[in-house]
Amino acid sequence: RLICGVAPNALADVRLSLPSGSTVSSPVRIDMSVNGMTVTPASAGLKPKTGHFHLFVDADGLPKGVLIPFDATHLHYGKGQTTADVELTPGPHVLTLQFANAVHESYGPSFASSVAIVVDEPAVASK
């Protein structure tokens, strides 16, 4: 499980509960949380201290104000989701959880955290 939390003060403290170096199976269950901000759907529009999560697979976090791309590497949870099951290929990956506003502009590195994981090869059924 991957959990992101942001402290209630202006300087965010983002943490991931999945330790770097963890070995996991796909799909990877990701739990996302934030403190001091409110998770809202993108459709709610721009409001102070609100936003939604994005998960970057093998990509770095973005500076504050940068628009998060819509592609296979940058997964958007614009409906306000706080849990996801993410399919990942076997091997090493870096996951970056990024909080962003309603128009998908990054809140910057204070609202992001990364973890390196290894996804196991799927088990082969014996005959």
C-alpha positions in Angstrom: 0.0 0.0 0.0 1.2 3.5 -0.9 -0.1 6.2 1.4 0.6 9.9 0.9 -0.1 12.4 3.6 0.4 16.2 3.6 0.7 18.0 7.0 -1.8 20.8 7.8 0.8 23.6 7.7 1.8 25.6 4.6 5.0 23.5 4.2 3.7 20.1 3.2 5.1 16.9 4.6 4.4 14.1 2.1 5.1 10.6 3.2 4.8 7.2 1.5 4.1 4.2 3.7 5.5 1.7 1.2 9.2 1.6 1.9 11.6 2.0 -0.9 12.9 -1.4 -2.0 9.6 -3.2 -1.3 8.7 -6.1 -3.5 5.1 -6.2 -4.5 2.7 -8.0 -6.8 0.7 -6.4 -9.6 -1.9 -4.9 -9.4 -0.4 -2.7 -6.7 -3.0 -1.4 -4.2 -2.4 2.3 -3.6 -4.1 4.3 -0.8 -3.8 8.0 -1.1 -4.4 10.6 1.7 -3.6 14.2 2.3 -3.8 16.3 5.5 -4.3 20.1 5.4 -6.0 19.9 2.0 -9.3 18.5 0.8 -9.6 15.9 -1.9 -12.2 16.9 -4.4 -13.1 15.9 -8.0 -11.6 18.1 -10.7 -15.1 18.9 -11.7 -15.6 20.9 -8.5 -13.4 23.6 -10.0 -10.5 25.7 -8.5 -10.9 26.2 -4.8 -8.2 27.0 -2.2 -6.6 24.0 -0.5 -8.4 21.4 -2.7 -7.2 19.0 -5.4 -6.8 15.4 -6.4 -4.1 12.8 -6.8 -1.9 11.8 -9.7 0.5 8.8 -9.7 3.6 9.0 -11.9 5.1 5.7 -13.0 8.8 6.0 -13.6 8.6 9.8 -13.9 9.7 12.6 -11.5 7.4 15.0 -9.7 6.7 18.4 -11.3 7.4 21.9 -10.1 4.5 24.0 -8.7 2.1 25.3 -11.4 3.2 22.8 -14.1 0.4 21.1 -15.9 0.4 17.3 -15.4 0.4 15.5 -18.8 -2.4 13.1 -19.7 -0.6 10.0 -20.8 0.2 6.4 -19.7 2.9 7.5 -17.3 0.9 10.1 -15.4 -2.3 8.5 -13.9 -5.0 11.0 -13.0 -7.5 10.4 -10.2 -9.6 13.4 -11.1 -12.8 12.0 -9.7 -11.3 12.4 -6.2 -10.3 8.8 -5.8 -8.2 7.9 -2.8 -7.6 4.2 -3.6 -6.4 2.6 -6.8 -5.2 -0.8 -8.0 -2.5 -0.1 -10.5 -1.3 -2.7 -13.0 2.5 -2.6 -13.4 4.9 -4.6 -15.4 7.4 -6.9 -13.6 10.6 -5.2 -12.5 11.8 -2.1 -10.8 9.6 1.1 -10.8 9.6 4.5 -9.2 6.2 5.7 -8.1 5.6 9.4 -7.4 2.4 10.5 -5.8 1.6 14.1 -6.7 -1.2 16.3 -5.4 -2.6 18.9 -7.9 -5.4 21.4 -8.3 -8.6 21.1 -10.3 -7.0 22.0 -13.6 -4.2 19.5 -13.0 -1.5 22.0 -12.1 1.1 20.5 -9.7 1.3 21.8 -6.1 5.0 21.2 -6.5 7.6 19.0 -4.7 6.2 19.8 -1.2 3.1 17.9 -2.3 4.9 14.9 -3.8 6.8 11.9 -2.7 8.5 9.0 -4.5 9.2 5.4 -3.6 11.2 2.7 -5.5 9.6 -0.7 -5.7 10.1 -4.0 -7.5 7.1 -5.8 -9.0 7.3 -9.6 -8.9 7.0 -11.8 -11.9 3.6 -13.4 -12.0 3.5 -16.8 -10.5 3.4 -19.6 -13.0 0.7 -22.3 -12.3 2.2 -25.8 -12.1 0.7 -28.4 -14.4 
